[in-house]
Amino acid sequence: MAKLSADELLEAFKEMTLVELSDFVKKFEEEFDVEAAAPVAAVAAAPAAGAAAAAEEKDEFDVILTAAGDKKIGVIKAVRALTSLGLAEAKALVDGAPKAVLEGASKDDAEKAKAALEEAGASVELK
């Protein structure tokens, strides 16, 4: 097998869904006996105003499906693409709206999930 450059790997990752990427990370961790963790940055003493602003900034978001809309089948497909839920579980989640689709997601992941669900016809909010 030919070696892939870092740029080629990044392009391959861009084409993956969040679920596929999550599965890849799990397999990578198992294969190499490592744990993928966010880097921890040391925080220097900051002025009180700066500390208050940093404390207010959210880094984890919940993606809440508030309504399925007219295109329920498309919303179910979008929920399945974003999660590891099966068809019955995704349908139950959509039928039981308002429900959380993703919890504790990063800002980028939450915004991508919101866009995907809204494109499918759902009403979504981030908390």
C-alpha positions in Angstrom: 0.0 0.0 0.0 1.3 3.4 -0.9 2.0 5.9 1.8 -0.3 8.9 2.0 0.9 12.4 2.7 -0.5 14.4 5.5 -2.5 16.5 3.0 -4.0 13.4 1.4 -5.0 12.1 4.8 -6.7 15.4 5.7 -8.6 15.3 2.4 -9.8 11.7 3.2 -10.9 12.9 6.7 -12.8 15.8 5.2 -14.9 13.3 3.2 -15.9 11.3 6.3 -19.0 11.8 8.3 -18.7 12.5 12.0 -19.7 8.9 12.8 -17.1 7.5 10.5 -14.5 9.8 11.9 -15.4 8.8 15.4 -15.2 5.1 14.5 -11.8 5.7 13.0 -10.5 7.4 16.1 -11.7 4.5 18.3 -9.9 2.0 16.0 -6.8 4.1 15.9 -6.7 4.3 19.7 -7.2 0.5 20.0 -4.6 -0.3 17.3 -1.8 1.9 18.8 -2.9 1.8 22.5 -3.2 5.6 22.7 -5.9 8.0 23.8 -7.0 11.0 21.7 -7.4 13.9 24.1 -7.7 17.6 23.5 -4.4 19.4 24.4 -4.4 21.1 27.7 -3.1 24.7 27.7 -1.6 26.3 30.8 -3.5 29.4 31.6 -1.5 32.4 32.9 -2.9 34.8 35.4 -5.3 37.1 33.6 -7.1 40.3 34.6 -10.5 39.8 36.2 -12.4 41.0 33.1 -10.5 38.6 30.9 -11.2 35.7 33.2 -14.9 36.5 33.4 -15.1 36.5 29.6 -13.3 33.2 29.3 -15.6 31.6 31.9 -18.7 32.7 29.9 -17.4 31.3 26.6 -19.0 27.8 26.0 -17.0 25.0 24.5 -19.6 22.3 24.6 -23.0 22.5 23.0 -26.1 20.3 22.9 -27.8 20.0 19.5 -31.6 19.9 20.2 -34.1 18.7 17.6 -37.1 20.9 18.2 -39.3 19.7 15.3 -39.0 17.3 12.4 -40.8 19.4 9.9 -42.4 18.1 6.7 -39.5 15.9 5.6 -39.4 13.5 8.5 -37.6 10.7 6.5 -34.8 13.1 5.6 -34.5 14.2 9.2 -34.3 10.5 10.4 -31.5 9.9 7.8 -29.6 13.0 9.0 -29.9 11.9 12.6 -28.6 8.4 11.7 -25.6 10.0 9.8 -24.8 12.2 12.9 -25.1 9.5 15.5 -24.6 5.7 15.9 -28.3 5.1 16.3 -30.2 2.5 14.3 -33.3 3.2 12.2 -35.8 2.5 15.0 -33.9 4.6 17.6 -33.4 7.5 15.2 -37.1 7.4 14.3 -38.1 7.4 18.0 -35.8 10.4 18.6 -37.3 12.3 15.7 -40.9 11.3 16.8 -40.2 12.4 20.4 -38.9 15.9 19.5 -37.8 18.0 21.2 -34.9 15.8 22.0 -31.1 16.1 22.1 -29.4 14.7 19.1 -25.8 15.4 20.2 -24.7 16.4 23.7 -21.4 18.0 24.7 -20.3 18.5 21.1 -17.7 21.0 20.1 -18.8 24.3 18.5 -17.8 23.2 15.0 -19.4 19.8 15.3 -22.6 21.3 16.8 -22.8 23.9 14.0 -22.3 21.2 11.3 -24.9 19.0 12.9 -27.4 21.9 13.1 -26.8 22.7 9.4 -27.2 19.1 8.3 -30.5 18.8 10.3 -31.8 22.1 9.0 -30.9 21.1 5.5 -33.0 18.0 6.0 -36.0 20.1 7.0 -35.8 20.0 10.8 -36.0 22.8 13.4 -32.8 22.8 15.6 -31.4 24.9 18.4 -28.0 24.8 20.1 -27.8 25.1 23.9 
